[in-house]
Amino acid sequence: MKRLLLFSALLLTACHASRPHFTVGVSQCSDDAWRQKMNNEMQTEALLYDNLELEIRSAGGDSERQIADIRHFIEQGVDLLIVAPNEAIPVTPVVEEAYARGIPVIVVDRKILSDHYTAYIGADNYRIGKIIGEYVASQLGGRGEVIELTGLSGSTPAIDRHQGFVNALKNHPGIRVLCSEDAHWLRSDAEVRADSLYRIYPEVDLVFAHNDQMALGAWQAAGHTPGGRTVDVVGIDGLPGPGNGIEMVRSGVFKASFIYPTGGERIIATAAAILRGEPFERETLLSTAIVDRTNATVLDMQSSEIIAQQQQISRLKSLADSYLLRYSTQRAISWFSLVSLLLIAVISALLGRSLRIKSRLNRILVSRNDEINSQKDRLEQQRDQLVALSRQLEEATQAKLIFFTNISHDLRTPLTLIADPVERLSACEGLTEEQRFYLEMIRRNARILLRMTEQILDFRKYENGKLELHPGWIDLAACCREWSKSFEVAAAGRAVEFRFDADAGADFRIYADEEKLERVYYNLLSNAFKFTPRGGRVTVALERGEEDGLPHIRLSVTNSGSHIAPEECGRIFDRFYQTGYRRGGAGIGLALSKTFVEMHGGRIGVESDQERGTCFRITLPVGSRETPPGIIPAACGEPRIPVPAPESPVTDGETGPEEAAVQILIVDDNPDIRNYLHRMLGGEYHVRMAADGSEGLEKAVKYIPDLIISDVMMPRIDGVEYCRRLKQGVETCHIPVILLTACALDEQCVDGLQSGADAYVTKPFSSVVLLATVRSLLENRAKLRQYYAGQEIPDNDTTPAGRQNGISRLDRKFLDRVHTFVESRLDDSGIGVDEIAREIGMSRAQFYRKLKALTDCSPNEYVRVIRLRRAAGLLTEEGLTVAEVAYRVGFGTPSYFTKCFKAFFGELPTDYQRRFRGTEENP
């Protein structure tokens, strides 16, 4: 039973917790009888709201203490704040702070010096003062002497009551206010001040005190007046109970008192409305009434009855809470019983269902067991098939290697027959510079092919276990310095910072195969230079250290500007594997390098970072002649292959005749191709070059060339993507693009043409065909410019390729925007190139080159054509003179308009006008 009652209590608590609970902070300026009455009324009224909790603090007439109380409520995060300010000036800022923090504020009794509050509830103190003034005047018969004892000088009730009292007596000049003294709302202070004032003004007839306590002090001091003269006393508050205003009036101590309503019930009702989001009055003024000998007894009886009723309400509230708790407990017991029955029913149903499920699962398990056995048999069959496929794949790989080996053997003979005659021809005298250039290009690329064939043969030997080392003692630092010389010219040509660092004084002698280490070094450094952008950095570092107590030499090759994804770093040394960034080649260079390093008993690894670039690290044991670790003894020597000569420096800036009107941009990552195309085109055109698609985009936007020749297989941005980006850019979409590539498959050609390329030329290419393609595209572009230089843009004739009469949609949109903008400002003779370029969203130079490339007109010429064509239309209209037309289309003077019109149309504007209006006369 106890557990059941506890459960019911918890349910009741949960029900109450589900309702919103509000905390209201009350800051009273003092704890006098009037404030206590207000507090009692608020607490009684709050009993009607079971989710409202009051916390009342009294400052005891100390403003600093009241400020601290309000800050306490702010920090506690009360839901609403009720403030009866002690003094307006010091309390106003902290009330504004609470209001600014979103806490609703109700100001009661006394106002602050701001309207930053939610609601005000209190009496109209000015009106009370004025009513008392009229009452005093009537009691004195319009003539007499009066003393005023005011409340705290900084409080608004004291200020308002004094002002109303004084203004009322202005209508009664026979009544003189002898003085107004601040008694701080206290009986003791009022008694002291009244005693002094009685001695100064013995002729006083009446004392007006701002509250009943000060009035009582004034009455007590009246017994000491000179001659024992009787002084009438009038106060404010009219509170019931012993020692308060109503009792003092009924006993004849006070002449009268005025009821100052507390309004506690109204305050709590307004607070509840604010918290519930209901409508409320922002300004509530409470009424007052006089208390004299005629109604004091009745009011005292009514007040006693009200107090008794409030006490009765409190008792009834307690009983209601008790009954509610009992009802809630009984209801919780009922719900608990119902829930228990439902749980029993649900558990019973679940038990029955679980038995049925168990039976079904047993049947399923038997069936699944049979399926698993069947799958096991199938898996064994698939395993046998995979073994067979693996064997077939290995055989296919071996067949591919044998094919590559045979091809490599077959290539060695023609390469030898190419390389040796070229060497002999290069040594001949009397060769022109161009002939020597082509011979050097043939010799260098023949050596590259020879190196690639040797790599395939070495890889085949490694696969067959026949690759051997021929070790000897070498100075690795000296070798690396010598090998690095082959890359110094290439570094200078590409503006790449190339640096070799080795520990000073360290011994870098190592027992190793010099030729194979040279191959590894060349492979790593070639890759580093290949994927380092122009202006980048390549660093080789050599250092000596120890691992497991044995001496080792560490070699690292670092280049900036490239990045290998972490998931690809572990596979980069696999044979035939190429990363998404490093496309091109056979994919065996790094695999063969790893093989050479491991044959020396060393290891190779790679680290790549987006900011610092890529670093290959090799660790090699020093070894000895007696026990060279991991080295197979030499049986027979293999002839060393020649190390390819360094790539010739390429100037990737401007080349070709400066006076050439046509600019061509060549984009290719192979310097020999760039040099070859430069030799082919540089004599006739102004040539610019870029080493990859990223640099090509920058130069295309910067220089707006007349034609672009681009390779397809390039790092960073390939040629297809490069062409697509060009055709999507407003600045570059008009530029013809020729894709030059070794990819000759039909689907690859389709990809290139769908990207917007104007021509697709495959390698090896004929220089005659390429030159003819260049000239044809440039001539077609020139014809298109002439067409648009003299005619309006057509509105139709759209082709499936997204072009209209040979012009792309982006170019048409560009010209439409220019034409529309000029038409909108046609009468503005001061429209300039900068303003049009800014409207289109281009720089002045880009806009000039773009418009010139499309129309063969400068911007000013193009604007003039638009003006003249519009003028021709206006001249055919009735009622317009030549001068009016000239000004309307933006010409400064009719004479300049006539000159331009005749130059463009071949006749004067007046002749053109007469001809089109049908009024031309024969001479």
RAHU-V164275 format. One record per pair of residues at least 12 apart in sequence whose C-alpha atoms are under 8 Angstrom apart, sorted by the first residue. I is the first residue (numbers start at 1). J is the second residue. D is the distance in Angstrom with one decimal. If there is no record, write none. Layout:
# RAHU-V164275
i = [I,I]
j = [J,J]
d = [D,D]
This chain:
# RAHU-V164275
i = [4,5,5,7,8,8,8,8,8,9,11,12,12,12,12,19,20,21,21,21,22,22,22,22,22,22,22,23,23,23,23,23,23,23,24,24,24,24,24,24,24,24,24,25,25,25,25,25,25,25,25,25,26,26,26,26,26,26,26,27,27,27,27,27,27,27,27,27,27,27,27,28,28,28,28,28,28,28,28,28,29,29,29,29,29,29,29,29,29,29,30,30,30,30,30,30,31,31,31,33,34,34,34,35,37,38,38,38,39,39,40,41,41,41,42,42,42,42,44,44,44,44,45,45,45,45,46,47,47,48,57,61,62,63,63,63,63,66,66,66,67,67,70,70,71,74,78,79,79,79,80,80,80,80,80,80,81,81,81,81,82,82,82,82,83,83,83,83,84,84,84,84,84,85,85,85,85,85,85,85,86,86,87,87,87,87,87,88,88,88,88,88,88,88,89,89,89,91,92,92,92,95,95,96,96,96,99,99,99,104,104,104,105,105,105,106,106,106,106,106,106,107,107,107,108,108,108,108,109,109,109,109,109,110,110,110,110,111,111,112,118,119,119,119,119,120,120,120,121,121,121,121,121,121,121,122,122,122,122,122,122,123,123,123,123,123,123,124,124,124,125,125,125,125,126,126,126,126,126,126,126,127,127,128,128,128,129,129,129,129,129,129,129,130,130,130,130,130,130,130,131,131,131,132,132,133,133,133,133,133,134,134,137,137,137,142,142,142,142,143,143,143,143,143,144,144,144,144,144,145,145,145,145,145,145,145,145,146,146,146,146,146,146,146,146,146,146,147,147,147,147,147,147,147,147,148,148,148,148,148,148,148,148,149,149,149,149,149,149,149,149,149,149,150,150,150,150,150,150,150,150,150,151,151,151,151,151,151,152,152,152,152,153,153,158,161,178,178,181,183,185,185,185,185,186,186,187,187,187,187,187,187,188,188,189,189,190,190,190,190,191,191,191,191,191,191,191,192,192,194,194,194,194,195,195,195,195,195,198,198,198,199,199,202,202,204,205,205,205,206,206,206,206,207,207,207,207,208,208,208,209,209,209,209,210,210,211,211,211,212,212,212,212,212,212,212,212,213,213,214,215,215,215,215,216,216,218,219,219,219,219,219,232,232,233,233,233,233,234,234,234,234,235,235,235,235,236,236,236,236,237,237,237,237,237,238,238,238,238,238,239,240,240,240,240,241,241,245,246,246,246,246,246,247,247,249,249,249,249,250,250,250,250,252,255,255,256,256,256,256,257,257,257,258,258,258,258,259,259,259,259,260,260,260,261,261,261,263,401,402,404,405,405,405,408,408,408,408,409,411,412,412,415,415,415,418,419,419,419,419,422,422,422,423,425,426,426,441,444,444,444,447,447,447,447,448,450,451,451,451,451,454,455,455,455,456,458,459,459,462,468,468,468,468,469,469,469,469,469,469,469,469,470,470,470,470,470,471,471,471,471,471,471,472,472,472,472,472,472,473,473,473,473,474,474,474,474,474,475,475,475,476,476,476,477,477,477,477,480,481,483,483,483,486,486,487,487,489,489,489,489,490,490,490,490,491,492,493,493,493,493,494,494,494,494,494,495,495,495,496,496,496,496,496,496,496,497,497,497,497,498,498,498,499,499,499,500,500,500,501,501,501,501,502,502,502,503,503,503,506,506,507,508,508,509,510,510,510,510,511,511,511,511,511,512,515,516,517,517,519,520,520,520,523,523,523,524,524,524,525,528,528,528,529,531,531,531,531,532,532,532,532,533,533,534,536,536,536,537,537,538,538,538,538,539,539,539,540,540,540,540,541,541,541,542,542,542,543,550,551,551,552,552,552,552,553,553,553,553,554,554,554,554,555,555,555,556,556,556,556,557,557,557,558,558,558,558,559,559,559,560,560,560,560,561,561,561,561,561,562,562,562,562,563,563,563,563,563,563,564,564,564,564,564,565,566,569,569,569,572,572,573,573,573,574,574,574,575,575,575,575,575,576,581,581,582,583,583,583,584,597,597,598,599,599,599,600,600,600,600,600,601,601,601,601,601,602,602,602,602,603,603,603,604,604,604,604,605,605,647,647,648,648,649,650,650,650,651,652,652,652,652,653,653,653,654,654,654,654,655,655,655,655,655,656,656,656,656,656,656,656,656,657,657,657,657,657,658,659,660,660,660,661,661,662,662,662,662,663,663,663,663,663,663,663,664,664,664,664,664,664,664,664,664,665,665,665,665,665,665,665,665,665,665,666,666,666,666,666,666,666,667,667,667,667,667,667,667,667,667,667,668,668,668,668,668,668,668,668,669,669,669,669,669,669,670,671,674,680,681,692,692,692,692,693,693,693,693,693,693,693,694,694,694,697,697,700,701,701,701,702,703,704,704,704,704,704,704,705,706,706,706,706,707,707,707,707,707,707,708,708,708,708,709,709,709,709,710,710,710,710,711,711,711,712,712,712,713,719,720,720,720,720,721,723,723,723,723,724,724,727,727,728,730,730,730,731,731,731,731,732,733,733,733,734,734,734,734,734,734,736,736,736,737,737,737,737,738,738,738,738,738,739,739,739,739,739,740,740,740,740,741,741,741,741,742,742,742,743,743,744,744,758,759,781,782,784,784,784,785,785,785,785,786,786,787,788,788,789,789,789,789,793,811,814,817,818,818,819,821,821,822,822,822,823,826,826,826,826,827,827,827,827,827,828,828,829,829,829,832,833,833,867,867,868,868,868,868,870,871,871,871,875,875,875,876,876,876,882,882,882]
j = [333,329,333,332,328,329,330,332,333,329,332,325,328,329,332,51,51,51,52,53,51,52,53,78,79,80,275,52,53,54,55,78,79,80,52,53,54,55,78,79,80,81,82,54,55,56,57,73,78,80,81,82,54,55,56,57,81,82,83,56,57,58,59,66,69,70,81,82,83,84,85,56,57,58,59,66,83,84,85,86,58,59,60,61,62,63,66,84,85,86,58,59,60,61,62,86,58,59,60,239,237,239,262,262,262,262,263,264,56,264,264,263,264,265,264,265,267,268,265,310,313,314,264,265,268,269,268,314,317,317,69,86,86,86,87,90,91,85,86,91,91,94,94,95,94,98,103,103,104,275,103,104,105,106,271,275,103,104,105,106,105,106,107,108,105,106,107,108,107,108,109,110,111,107,108,109,110,111,112,155,110,155,112,152,154,155,156,110,111,112,113,154,155,156,112,113,154,112,112,113,114,116,117,114,116,117,116,117,118,117,118,274,117,118,119,118,119,120,121,267,271,119,120,121,120,121,122,267,121,122,123,157,262,122,155,156,157,156,157,156,282,281,282,283,284,282,283,284,263,266,267,283,284,285,286,261,262,263,284,285,286,260,261,285,286,287,288,285,286,287,157,160,161,164,157,160,161,162,163,164,165,161,164,161,164,288,160,161,162,163,164,165,168,161,163,164,165,166,167,168,164,165,168,165,258,164,165,166,168,169,168,169,169,172,175,172,173,174,175,172,173,174,175,176,174,175,176,204,205,175,176,177,178,203,204,205,206,175,176,177,178,179,204,205,206,207,208,177,178,179,180,204,206,207,208,177,179,180,181,207,208,209,210,180,181,182,183,190,207,208,209,210,214,162,180,181,182,183,184,185,209,210,182,183,184,185,210,211,182,183,184,185,182,184,210,210,201,204,193,214,210,211,213,214,213,214,213,214,215,216,217,218,214,217,214,217,214,215,217,218,214,216,217,218,219,220,221,217,221,217,218,221,222,218,221,222,224,225,222,225,226,225,226,225,226,231,230,231,232,231,232,233,234,231,232,233,234,233,234,235,233,234,235,236,235,236,235,236,237,234,235,236,237,238,244,245,257,235,244,235,233,234,235,254,253,254,233,231,232,233,253,254,254,255,253,254,255,256,254,255,256,257,254,256,257,258,257,258,259,260,257,258,259,260,261,257,258,259,260,291,259,299,300,303,304,300,304,257,291,296,297,299,300,296,300,291,292,293,296,292,293,296,297,293,292,293,290,291,292,293,290,291,292,288,289,290,291,288,289,290,291,287,288,289,286,287,288,286,460,460,456,456,457,460,453,454,456,457,453,453,450,453,446,449,450,446,442,443,446,447,439,442,443,443,439,439,440,672,644,645,647,642,643,644,645,644,641,641,642,643,644,641,588,589,592,588,592,588,592,595,632,633,634,635,512,513,516,599,631,632,633,634,512,513,633,634,637,511,512,513,514,631,634,510,511,512,513,514,625,509,510,511,512,509,510,511,512,514,508,509,510,508,509,510,502,508,509,542,521,500,518,521,522,645,646,646,647,646,647,648,649,646,647,648,649,529,649,648,649,650,651,534,535,649,650,651,534,535,536,532,533,534,535,536,537,538,535,536,537,538,537,538,539,538,539,540,539,540,541,539,540,541,542,541,542,543,542,543,544,543,544,544,544,553,622,621,622,623,624,622,623,624,625,628,600,640,596,596,597,593,593,596,597,589,590,593,557,590,616,557,557,558,559,559,559,561,562,715,559,560,561,562,560,561,691,559,560,561,559,560,557,558,559,560,557,558,559,555,556,557,558,555,556,557,554,555,556,555,621,621,622,619,620,621,622,619,620,621,622,617,618,619,620,617,618,619,615,616,617,618,615,616,617,613,614,615,616,613,614,615,611,612,613,614,610,611,612,613,614,608,610,613,614,581,608,609,610,613,614,579,581,608,609,614,608,608,606,607,608,590,591,590,591,594,588,590,591,587,588,590,591,592,588,715,716,715,713,714,715,713,618,620,630,630,631,632,620,621,629,630,631,620,621,629,630,631,618,619,620,621,618,619,620,616,617,618,619,617,618,671,672,671,672,671,671,674,675,689,688,689,690,691,688,689,690,686,687,688,689,678,682,686,687,688,678,681,682,683,684,685,686,687,682,683,684,685,686,686,686,684,685,686,685,686,685,686,705,706,685,686,687,688,705,706,707,685,686,687,688,705,706,707,708,709,687,688,689,690,696,700,705,707,708,709,687,688,689,690,708,709,710,689,690,691,692,693,696,708,709,710,711,689,690,691,692,693,710,711,714,690,691,692,711,714,715,691,691,689,767,771,714,715,716,717,714,715,716,717,718,719,722,716,717,722,722,726,732,731,732,846,846,846,731,732,735,846,849,850,735,735,736,778,853,735,736,737,738,774,778,735,736,737,738,737,738,739,740,737,738,739,740,739,740,741,739,740,741,741,739,739,751,752,755,755,737,755,756,757,755,756,755,756,810,810,811,814,842,846,847,850,850,808,810,811,807,808,811,850,853,854,757,758,777,756,757,758,759,757,758,759,760,761,752,757,759,760,761,760,761,762,763,760,761,762,763,762,763,764,762,763,762,763,777,773,854,856,806,854,855,853,854,855,856,855,856,855,854,855,855,856,857,862,812,854,840,840,836,840,866,836,839,836,863,866,866,867,888,889,890,887,888,889,890,891,889,890,890,891,892,860,859,860,889,890,889,900,901,904,889,885,886,889,909,912,913,913,916,917,894,909,910]
d = [7.0,6.9,8.0,7.7,7.2,4.9,7.7,5.0,6.4,6.5,6.6,7.5,6.1,7.2,7.7,7.5,6.8,4.8,6.4,7.9,6.1,5.1,6.3,7.7,5.8,8.0,7.8,6.2,4.9,6.2,7.6,5.3,5.4,6.9,7.2,6.0,5.0,6.3,5.8,5.9,4.9,5.8,7.3,6.1,5.0,6.2,7.9,6.1,6.3,6.4,4.9,6.1,7.0,5.9,4.6,6.1,6.1,4.6,6.0,6.1,5.1,6.0,7.4,6.8,6.7,6.7,7.8,6.2,4.9,6.3,7.9,7.3,6.1,4.6,6.1,7.6,6.3,5.2,7.2,7.8,5.8,5.0,6.1,5.3,7.3,7.5,6.7,5.8,5.8,4.6,5.4,5.4,4.1,4.9,8.0,7.6,6.0,7.8,6.0,7.8,7.1,6.9,7.2,7.8,7.2,5.2,6.9,5.0,8.0,6.8,7.7,7.7,4.8,5.8,4.6,5.6,7.1,5.9,7.9,6.6,7.6,6.8,7.6,5.5,6.4,7.7,6.5,7.3,6.9,7.9,6.9,6.2,7.2,5.8,6.4,7.0,6.9,8.0,7.5,7.7,6.2,6.6,7.2,7.6,7.3,6.3,7.4,6.3,7.3,7.7,5.7,5.0,6.1,7.9,7.3,7.6,6.9,6.2,4.8,6.3,5.9,4.8,6.0,7.1,7.3,6.3,5.0,6.1,6.0,5.0,5.9,5.9,7.8,7.6,7.9,8.0,5.8,6.9,7.0,7.5,7.8,6.2,8.0,7.6,4.9,4.5,7.4,7.9,6.8,4.7,6.0,6.1,5.6,6.5,7.2,6.6,7.0,7.3,5.4,6.1,6.9,7.8,7.7,7.9,5.7,7.3,6.5,6.3,7.9,7.1,5.6,7.8,5.2,5.1,6.7,5.7,4.8,5.6,7.4,7.9,7.6,6.3,4.7,6.4,5.7,4.8,5.4,7.8,6.4,4.4,6.6,7.6,7.7,7.0,7.0,5.7,5.8,6.0,7.9,7.5,6.5,7.1,4.3,5.9,7.9,6.1,5.0,6.1,7.4,7.8,6.8,6.3,4.7,6.0,7.3,7.6,7.4,7.1,6.5,5.3,5.6,7.0,6.8,5.0,4.4,6.2,7.4,5.9,6.9,7.5,5.6,5.4,5.1,7.7,7.9,4.5,4.9,7.6,6.5,4.6,7.7,7.5,6.1,6.4,7.2,7.1,7.2,4.2,6.3,7.1,4.4,4.3,7.9,7.4,7.9,4.2,4.6,7.6,6.9,5.1,7.9,7.5,7.6,6.5,7.9,7.5,4.7,7.2,5.2,5.8,6.0,7.0,7.1,6.9,7.1,6.0,7.8,5.6,6.1,7.8,7.9,4.4,4.7,7.8,6.6,4.8,6.4,7.6,6.1,6.0,5.1,6.1,6.4,6.9,4.9,5.2,6.7,7.3,6.1,4.7,5.8,7.7,5.8,6.0,5.0,5.7,7.3,5.8,5.5,5.5,6.3,7.0,6.5,4.8,6.2,7.3,6.3,4.6,6.4,5.9,4.8,5.9,7.9,5.7,5.0,5.9,6.0,7.0,7.4,6.2,4.7,6.3,7.3,7.1,6.6,5.9,4.8,5.9,7.3,7.3,6.3,5.3,5.8,5.7,4.8,4.6,5.9,7.7,6.1,6.8,4.2,6.2,6.3,7.4,7.0,7.5,7.7,7.9,7.4,7.1,7.4,6.8,7.3,6.2,6.4,5.7,4.9,4.4,7.4,6.6,4.7,7.8,7.6,6.3,7.7,7.8,5.1,7.5,5.3,5.9,7.3,7.9,4.2,5.1,7.8,6.7,5.4,8.0,7.4,7.7,5.4,6.1,7.7,7.5,5.1,7.0,7.0,7.4,7.4,5.7,7.7,6.6,6.9,6.9,6.5,7.1,7.9,5.5,6.5,5.5,4.6,5.8,7.6,7.1,6.3,4.9,6.3,6.1,4.9,6.1,7.4,6.2,5.0,7.1,5.9,5.7,5.0,4.3,5.8,7.9,4.6,5.3,6.0,7.3,6.8,5.6,7.2,7.9,7.6,7.6,6.2,6.5,5.3,7.7,8.0,7.9,7.3,7.6,8.0,6.5,7.2,7.7,6.8,5.6,7.7,5.1,5.4,7.2,5.9,5.6,5.0,5.6,7.5,6.6,4.6,6.5,5.1,4.6,6.2,6.3,6.7,5.8,4.8,4.5,7.4,5.5,5.5,4.3,6.5,6.7,7.1,7.9,5.7,6.1,7.4,7.6,8.0,6.2,6.9,5.6,7.8,7.4,6.3,7.5,7.4,7.2,5.9,6.1,6.5,7.3,5.7,5.4,6.3,7.5,6.7,8.0,7.0,5.6,4.6,7.5,6.0,5.0,6.6,6.8,5.7,4.4,5.5,5.4,5.3,6.2,6.8,8.0,5.8,7.9,6.4,7.0,6.6,7.2,6.5,7.7,6.9,6.4,5.8,6.8,4.9,7.5,7.0,7.0,7.7,7.5,6.8,7.4,6.4,7.8,6.9,7.3,8.0,5.9,6.2,7.4,6.3,7.4,6.2,7.1,7.7,6.4,7.4,7.0,6.4,6.1,7.9,7.2,7.6,5.5,8.0,6.0,7.9,6.9,7.6,7.7,7.7,7.5,7.9,7.4,7.6,7.9,7.9,7.8,6.4,8.0,6.2,7.5,6.3,7.7,8.0,5.9,7.9,7.8,6.7,6.1,6.8,5.8,7.5,5.2,7.2,5.1,7.0,6.1,4.4,4.1,7.1,7.8,7.5,7.9,5.1,5.4,6.2,7.5,7.9,6.5,5.6,4.4,6.4,5.5,5.6,6.4,7.0,7.0,5.6,4.3,6.4,5.5,6.0,6.6,7.1,5.9,8.0,7.2,7.8,7.4,7.3,7.9,7.6,6.5,5.2,5.8,7.9,6.7,7.4,7.0,6.5,6.2,5.5,6.4,5.7,7.6,7.1,7.4,4.1,5.5,6.8,5.5,7.0,7.0,7.0,7.8,5.9,5.0,7.4,7.8,7.8,6.1,4.9,5.0,5.4,7.1,7.1,6.3,4.6,6.1,6.1,4.9,5.9,6.5,4.9,6.3,6.0,4.8,6.0,7.7,6.1,4.7,6.2,5.8,4.6,6.0,6.7,5.6,7.6,7.7,6.8,7.5,7.0,7.1,7.2,7.7,4.7,6.6,7.9,6.1,5.6,6.0,6.9,7.0,6.9,6.9,6.4,7.3,7.7,7.4,5.0,7.3,7.9,6.6,7.3,7.4,7.0,7.8,7.6,7.0,7.6,7.2,5.6,7.6,8.0,7.4,6.2,7.4,6.2,6.0,5.6,6.5,7.8,6.1,7.9,7.6,5.9,6.7,5.7,5.5,7.3,5.7,4.4,6.7,5.9,5.1,6.4,7.3,5.7,4.7,6.5,5.8,5.2,6.7,5.8,4.8,6.7,6.8,7.5,6.3,5.9,6.6,5.5,4.4,5.4,5.8,5.3,6.3,6.6,7.0,5.6,4.5,6.4,5.7,5.0,6.4,6.6,5.5,4.3,6.2,5.6,5.2,6.6,7.2,5.7,4.2,6.5,5.8,5.6,6.6,8.0,6.1,4.3,6.5,7.9,7.7,7.6,5.4,8.0,8.0,7.4,5.2,6.1,7.9,5.6,6.0,5.6,5.7,6.0,7.6,7.2,5.6,7.5,7.2,7.4,7.4,6.5,7.3,7.8,7.3,7.9,5.3,4.6,6.7,7.7,7.8,5.6,6.0,5.1,7.8,5.2,8.0,5.5,6.2,6.6,6.7,7.5,7.7,7.2,7.3,7.6,7.4,7.6,5.7,5.9,7.8,6.9,7.6,6.8,5.4,5.4,6.7,6.7,5.7,4.5,7.0,7.2,5.4,4.4,6.3,5.9,5.5,6.9,7.2,5.7,4.5,6.5,5.4,6.7,7.3,7.7,7.6,7.7,7.8,6.3,7.8,6.8,7.7,6.7,4.7,5.8,7.4,5.7,6.0,7.9,7.3,6.0,4.8,7.3,7.6,6.6,6.1,5.0,6.1,7.8,7.9,4.3,6.0,7.4,6.1,4.5,5.5,7.1,6.7,7.3,6.6,5.5,6.3,7.8,7.0,5.4,5.5,7.3,7.3,5.6,6.1,7.6,6.0,6.1,4.7,5.8,7.4,5.0,5.3,6.8,6.8,6.2,4.9,6.2,5.6,5.9,4.9,5.7,7.5,5.9,4.7,5.5,7.5,7.8,7.5,6.3,6.4,4.7,6.3,7.3,6.2,4.7,6.2,6.0,4.9,5.9,5.9,4.8,5.9,6.0,6.7,5.9,7.5,6.2,4.6,6.3,8.0,6.6,5.3,5.8,7.9,5.9,5.1,7.0,7.8,4.7,5.4,7.7,6.1,7.7,7.5,7.7,7.1,7.5,7.9,6.2,6.6,7.4,7.1,7.0,7.6,6.9,4.9,6.3,6.8,5.8,6.9,6.2,8.0,7.3,7.4,6.9,6.6,6.5,7.5,7.3,7.8,7.5,6.6,7.7,7.1,6.3,7.0,7.1,6.0,7.2,7.5,7.2,5.7,5.1,6.1,7.9,7.9,7.4,7.1,6.3,4.8,6.2,5.9,4.8,6.0,6.8,7.3,6.3,5.1,5.8,5.8,4.8,5.4,6.5,6.6,5.5,7.2,7.0,8.0,7.2,5.5,6.1,7.3,7.0,6.1,6.5,6.4,4.8,6.2,7.8,6.3,7.7,6.1,7.0,7.2,7.9,6.9,7.7,6.4,7.7,7.5,6.8,6.8,7.5,7.1,6.3,8.0,7.9,7.3,7.2,5.8,6.9,7.9,5.1,5.3,6.7,6.1,5.9,4.7,5.8,7.1,7.1,6.7,6.3,4.9,6.1,6.2,5.0,5.7,6.9,8.0,6.7,5.0,5.5,5.4,4.6,7.0,6.6,7.6,5.9,7.8,7.9,7.6,7.9,7.9,7.3,7.3,7.5,6.9,5.2,4.2,5.2,6.4,6.5,7.6,7.4,5.1,4.8,6.1,6.3,7.5,7.9,8.0,7.8,7.1,7.1,7.2,7.4,7.5,8.0,8.0,6.9,7.7,7.8,6.8,7.3,5.2,5.6,6.7,5.1,4.9,4.0,7.8,7.8,5.2,4.4,5.9,6.5,7.6,6.3,7.1,5.5,7.2,7.7,7.9,6.4,8.0,7.0,6.1,7.1,6.3,7.6,7.7,5.4,5.8,6.0,6.3,7.1,6.7,7.0]
